[in-house]
């Protein structure tokens, strides 16, 4: 995560962030890799248009985090990349689909 993204503040991994913010950060991480992005679309049944239209939809964001939850190596790598924890991503998923 770029340190300047939050006006120079870095989040500690234990710091709580809004579930939708975590999901959007995770989505950006997923989409940064073409193979991972293709896998997201294939496994969730979403297409690029539905994903674009649904970025504000808790169900879509929950599906994005569910995609990560189903593949632990990506879950861990994403959490590290966005300065979070796997547990925070799972909790965000549960909050979004509740």
N, C-alpha and C positions, 0 to 999 in steps of 0.2 A: 504494500500500500504506500502510495506517495505520502510523505509526512506533511506536505503542504495542502493536502486535500481538505483538511479540517482546520484551516487557518493556523497551521503550524503545530496543532495539537495532535499527539498520537494517542490512540486508545490503548489502554492496557488490555491484555487478553481477557481479564476478568470483568472488565467494564461492560455494563449492560447497554446495548444499542437496540433501537427499534427493530422488531422483526423484519419489517419491510425494507429497512436500510440494509440489514445483513443480507437479505435475499437479493437485493439489487446489486450489492457488491459481489455476491457469489455468482450471479448471472453474468456480470461483466468478466469475472474470472473464467467462467466456463466458455464464454464466447470468444475469449482471447486465443483459444486453440481450436482450429477448424475441426479436428477429429472429435474433440470433446463436444463441440457445438453440434456436430452431426449426430453424435450419440444421444445427446439431450433430446433433439427433435425426434429421433427414431424411437426412443424408449418412452417418451411422454406422449407421443401422438400429436404433439403440437407442430405447427408449421411456423415459418418466420413471421407471417402476417398475424397469426393468432398470438404469438409471443409478443410482437410489437404492441398489439392492441391491448394485451393483458398485463402489461407491466405494473399497472396499478391495482390489479385484481389479486386479493389475498390467495385465492385458489391457485392461480398461475404461479405466484411467488412460492407458495407452499410446494407445488409440484417441482419447482426448480430445486428447492432444498431437499425434497424427497429423492430426487435424482442423485444428489450428492450423498445422502444418507444410505442409499443402496449400494454405494461403491466406496468403501472406507478409505482406500488410498487417495481418491479425489477429495473426499471429505476432509481428511487431514491436511492435504496439500493446499486446499482452498482456505481452510482456517488459518494456516500459517501465512499464506499470501495476503490475506485481508486483515491480519493482526487480530485474530479472534481465536476461538476454540471450537473443536468439533461439538462439544456439549452445547455451546451457545447457538450453533447452527441448528442443531436438533431441536432445541427449545424454541427457536424462532419458527421452525417448520411447524411444530405442534401448536404454537400460538396462531399461526396464519391459517391453519386448516381446522381450528376448533370452532 
